[in-house]
């Protein structure tokens, strides 16, 4: 939350009514163990010291008098099954003497009205790789490829990635010597970084945000922004 309200009035913030936290216990104050069977299940969470939880068990609302500036209202952790935002499919195989080929396919598993930004895929290649040439889909724009010779990595940058769309990259590799091993053991995994505005994988939502006593001297402006960012997103070959 970022708050610059004059006089620090109380704010009420409502989350999903079907939100459940933990899988056992019934303590009203231990929010690592309150049980429920809602659609959104968090393993545990913690709140900023300014948050009051008087009615949280009843209607999933938080009351707080926010300090000036930016601060985390709530941190949470979720390990239940969910649909990852991207599906990665990678194939690497030998393509002749001292030759190899990589086929890398990525599909966005979120709605078509959502667009991911600054998407970057990296893939370590066999240590004997000396050169890589790339082939993108015909007509695509905003995509760049590179072979990092110093650390033997393939890099694929996509400026925009629209939901529901799949993109493919082909890379032809040249090796300095025979691998004498399973080529798939010499490469990967594929790692990915991205930012997806207005999308939340956990489905946790702010249903409403109310200011208890509005100032008569100004009309406050409220907005909620969702964003998903990759921290460690890895696909094994």
C-alpha positions, 0 to 999 in steps of 0.5 A, a space after each residue: 500500500 502507498 498512502 498519502 492521506 491527510 490525517 491518516 484516516 482508517 481504511 478498510 480493505 476486503 479480500 476474497 470471502 472464500 479465502 482460507 489460510 492453512 489446513 488445520 486448527 481453529 485458532 482465531 489469532 494464529 493465521 497459520 492454522 485457521 481452516 477453511 475450504 475456499 477457492 483461495 488457500 494460503 499456507 500462511 500469512 503475516 500482517 503489518 503492525 498497523 492492521 487490526 484483524 477484528 473482523 477478519 475471520 468473519 468477512 475477510 476484511 482488514 482495518 488499518 490506520 496506514 502510516 505515510 508512504 509505502 509499506 506491505 499490508 500483508 505477506 503470504 505464501 501459497 504452495 497449493 496447485 495452481 496453473 503456471 502462467 507459462 508452459 515451456 517445452 524444450 527439445 535438444 538433440 544431435 543433428 549430425 557430426 558436431 551439430 545440434 538443434 534446440 527447439 524451444 516453445 513457450 505458451 502463455 496460459 493466461 487470458 488473451 486480454 493480459 500481456 506480459 512484459 520484458 520476458 527473457 528465457 535463458 538456457 545453458 548449452 553444452 560446454 563445447 558449443 562454439 556457435 549458435 544461429 537462430 530462427 524465429 517465427 515469420 513476421 514476429 517483432 519485438 524478439 531478440 536472440 543471442 548466444 553468450 559465448 563466455 558462459 555458453 548460454 542461449 538468450 531469448 528476449 520477448 518484449 511483449 507476450 500476449 496471453 493464449 499465444 505460443 512462440 517458438 525458437 529454433 537454434 542450430 548449434 555447432 560443437 568443437 568436439 563430440 559430446 560423448 554423452 547424452 546431449 540433454 544432460 549437457 544442457 538446461 534447465 530453461 529459466 525465465 523472467 517476466 512481469 505480468 501486469 493486472 494478473 495474480 496467480 494466487 487469485 487473491 483479490 482486493 474486493 473493495 477499499 474504503 476510507 472511513 472518514 473522507 476529508 472535506 478538503 479533498 477527494 481521495 483517489 484510490 486504485 489497485 494494481 496487480 502484478 506477477 513477477 518471476 523470482 525463480 521460474 525454471 523448466 527442466 529438459 
